[in-house]
Amino acid sequence: MQILYRNSKLYLQYLRNIDKASGLIENRLHKSLRNKELIQLLELEKSLVYFSTSLKSNEMVLEKIQRSNPIKMYQEDAELLDDVIIENKQAIEMANIYSNILSGTMDAYASVISNNLNIVMKFLTSVTIVMSIPTMVASFFGMNVSVPFQGNPHAFTIIFIISMFFSVILAITMVRKEMF
């Protein structure tokens, strides 16, 4: 009974260690948002699944011992068995709680990373659209046909200013619509 009691206590201790480790990884995740920390959280969650499974197996064994009474137990032994069962159930609950918290945390961080990626993609798309205006204007004036300002010595400057004007107007419009 003492061995089973010590076993339950060790499970609780290691569950607390897993909780501390997940807290440290979460703190690092606040700063970096890399895949490495998410993978570490996934490994901790996998450990919690193994813990939960083994604790449930222990629970079945303990309840069978309590029901069938395979060995003669004194009053202290029966009380110790009750304590072991209570500690084991507490460990099962802690493993389930930590697993749920870890799962929710991983989902939240995955959403944050996805949201950050969407913001970056939106910004890069907007920059690409704004940069396409000067390219389009330059391509019109680069054709081998008659175009306005063809004989003007300041044609390049005028075309450059016109394309920058349209780019700035487009950028201002996109900023107002919160596309930047």
C-alpha positions as CSV (number, residue, x, y, z in Angstrom):
1,M,0.0,0.0,0.0
2,Q,2.9,2.3,0.8
3,I,4.3,1.7,-2.7
4,L,1.0,2.5,-4.3
5,Y,0.7,5.7,-2.2
6,R,4.2,6.8,-3.1
7,N,3.4,6.1,-6.8
8,S,0.3,8.3,-6.6
9,K,2.3,11.1,-4.9
10,L,5.0,10.9,-7.6
11,Y,2.4,11.2,-10.3
12,L,1.1,14.4,-8.7
13,Q,4.7,15.7,-8.4
14,Y,5.4,15.0,-12.0
15,L,2.1,16.6,-13.1
16,R,3.1,19.8,-11.3
17,N,6.5,19.6,-13.1
18,I,4.8,19.3,-16.4
19,D,2.6,22.3,-15.5
20,K,5.7,24.4,-14.6
21,A,7.4,23.4,-17.8
22,S,4.3,24.3,-19.9
23,G,4.3,27.7,-18.1
24,L,7.9,28.3,-19.0
25,I,7.3,27.3,-22.6
26,E,4.3,29.7,-22.7
27,N,6.4,32.5,-21.5
28,R,8.9,31.8,-24.3
29,L,6.1,31.5,-26.8
30,H,4.9,35.0,-25.8
31,K,8.2,36.4,-27.1
32,S,9.0,34.3,-30.1
33,L,5.9,32.7,-31.6
34,R,8.0,30.0,-33.3
35,N,7.1,26.4,-34.1
36,K,9.7,25.1,-31.6
37,E,7.7,26.1,-28.6
38,L,4.4,24.8,-30.0
39,I,6.1,21.4,-30.6
40,Q,7.3,21.4,-27.0
41,L,3.8,22.1,-25.8
42,L,2.6,19.2,-28.1
43,E,5.1,16.9,-26.5
44,L,3.9,17.9,-23.0
45,E,0.3,17.3,-24.1
46,K,1.3,13.8,-25.3
47,S,3.0,13.1,-21.9
48,L,-0.2,14.2,-20.2
49,V,-2.2,11.7,-22.3
50,Y,0.2,8.9,-21.3
51,F,-0.1,10.0,-17.6
52,S,-3.9,10.0,-17.8
53,T,-4.0,6.6,-19.4
54,S,-1.7,5.0,-16.8
55,L,-3.5,6.7,-14.0
56,K,-6.8,5.3,-15.2
57,S,-5.3,1.9,-15.3
58,N,-4.0,2.3,-11.8
59,E,-7.5,3.4,-10.7
60,M,-9.0,0.2,-12.1
61,V,-6.4,-1.9,-10.2
62,L,-6.9,0.0,-7.0
63,E,-10.7,-0.3,-7.1
64,K,-10.3,-4.0,-7.8
65,I,-8.1,-4.4,-4.8
66,Q,-10.7,-2.5,-2.7
67,R,-13.6,-4.6,-4.0
68,S,-12.0,-8.1,-3.9
69,N,-9.8,-7.7,-0.9
70,P,-7.2,-10.2,-2.2
71,I,-5.0,-9.9,0.9
72,K,-5.9,-9.5,4.5
73,M,-5.9,-5.8,5.4
74,Y,-6.0,-4.1,8.7
75,Q,-7.9,-0.9,9.4
76,E,-4.7,1.2,8.6
77,D,-4.2,-0.6,5.4
78,A,-7.8,0.0,4.3
79,E,-7.5,3.7,5.2
80,L,-4.2,3.9,3.3
81,L,-5.9,2.2,0.3
82,D,-8.6,4.9,0.4
83,D,-6.0,7.6,0.5
84,V,-4.2,6.0,-2.5
85,I,-7.5,5.9,-4.4
86,I,-8.2,9.6,-3.5
87,E,-4.6,10.7,-4.5
88,N,-5.0,8.7,-7.8
89,K,-8.3,10.3,-8.6
90,Q,-6.8,13.7,-7.9
91,A,-3.9,13.0,-10.2
92,I,-6.4,11.9,-12.9
93,E,-8.3,15.2,-12.5
94,M,-5.1,17.2,-12.6
95,A,-3.9,15.4,-15.7
96,N,-7.2,16.1,-17.5
97,I,-7.2,19.8,-16.4
98,Y,-3.7,20.4,-17.5
99,S,-4.3,18.6,-20.8
100,N,-7.4,20.8,-21.5
101,I,-5.5,23.9,-20.6
102,L,-2.6,22.9,-22.7
103,S,-4.8,22.1,-25.6
104,G,-6.6,25.5,-25.4
105,T,-3.3,27.3,-25.1
106,M,-2.0,25.6,-28.2
107,D,-5.1,26.4,-30.2
108,A,-4.9,30.0,-29.1
109,Y,-1.3,30.4,-30.1
110,A,-1.9,28.6,-33.4
111,S,-4.7,31.2,-34.0
112,V,-2.3,34.1,-33.1
113,I,0.4,32.8,-35.5
114,S,-2.2,32.4,-38.3
115,N,-3.6,35.9,-37.6
116,N,0.0,37.3,-37.8
117,L,0.6,35.5,-41.1
118,N,-2.7,37.0,-42.5
119,I,-1.6,40.5,-41.4
120,V,1.7,40.1,-43.1
121,M,0.1,38.7,-46.3
122,K,-2.4,41.6,-46.3
123,F,0.4,44.1,-46.0
124,L,2.6,42.5,-48.7
125,T,-0.4,42.4,-51.1
126,S,-1.1,46.1,-50.5
127,V,2.5,47.0,-51.1
128,T,2.5,44.9,-54.3
129,I,-0.7,46.7,-55.5
130,V,0.8,50.1,-54.8
131,M,4.1,49.2,-56.5
132,S,2.2,48.0,-59.6
133,I,1.0,51.5,-60.5
134,P,4.5,52.8,-61.5
135,T,5.2,49.6,-63.3
136,M,2.0,49.8,-65.3
137,V,2.6,53.5,-66.2
138,A,6.2,52.8,-67.2
139,S,5.1,49.9,-69.4
140,F,2.6,52.0,-71.2
141,F,5.2,54.6,-72.1
142,G,7.7,51.9,-73.0
143,M,5.7,50.7,-76.0
144,N,7.0,51.2,-79.5
145,V,4.1,53.5,-80.5
146,S,3.4,57.1,-80.3
147,V,2.7,58.2,-76.7
148,P,2.2,61.6,-75.1
149,F,5.3,63.5,-74.0
150,Q,7.3,61.6,-76.6
151,G,9.2,64.7,-77.7
152,N,9.4,66.4,-74.3
153,P,12.9,66.3,-72.8
154,H,11.3,66.1,-69.3
155,A,9.1,63.2,-70.2
156,F,10.7,60.8,-67.7
157,T,10.3,63.3,-64.8
158,I,6.7,64.0,-65.7
159,I,5.8,60.3,-66.1
160,F,7.6,59.5,-62.8
161,I,5.7,62.2,-61.0
162,I,2.3,61.1,-62.5
163,S,2.9,57.5,-61.5
164,M,4.1,58.5,-58.0
165,F,1.0,60.7,-57.6
166,F,-1.3,57.8,-58.4
167,S,0.6,55.4,-56.1
168,V,0.4,57.9,-53.2
169,I,-3.4,58.3,-53.8
170,L,-3.8,54.6,-53.9
171,A,-1.7,54.2,-50.7
172,I,-3.7,56.9,-48.9
173,T,-7.0,55.2,-50.0
174,M,-5.7,51.8,-48.7
175,V,-4.6,53.3,-45.4
176,R,-8.0,54.9,-44.9
177,K,-9.7,51.5,-45.6
178,E,-7.2,49.9,-43.2
179,M,-5.6,47.7,-45.8
180,F,-2.1,48.7,-44.7
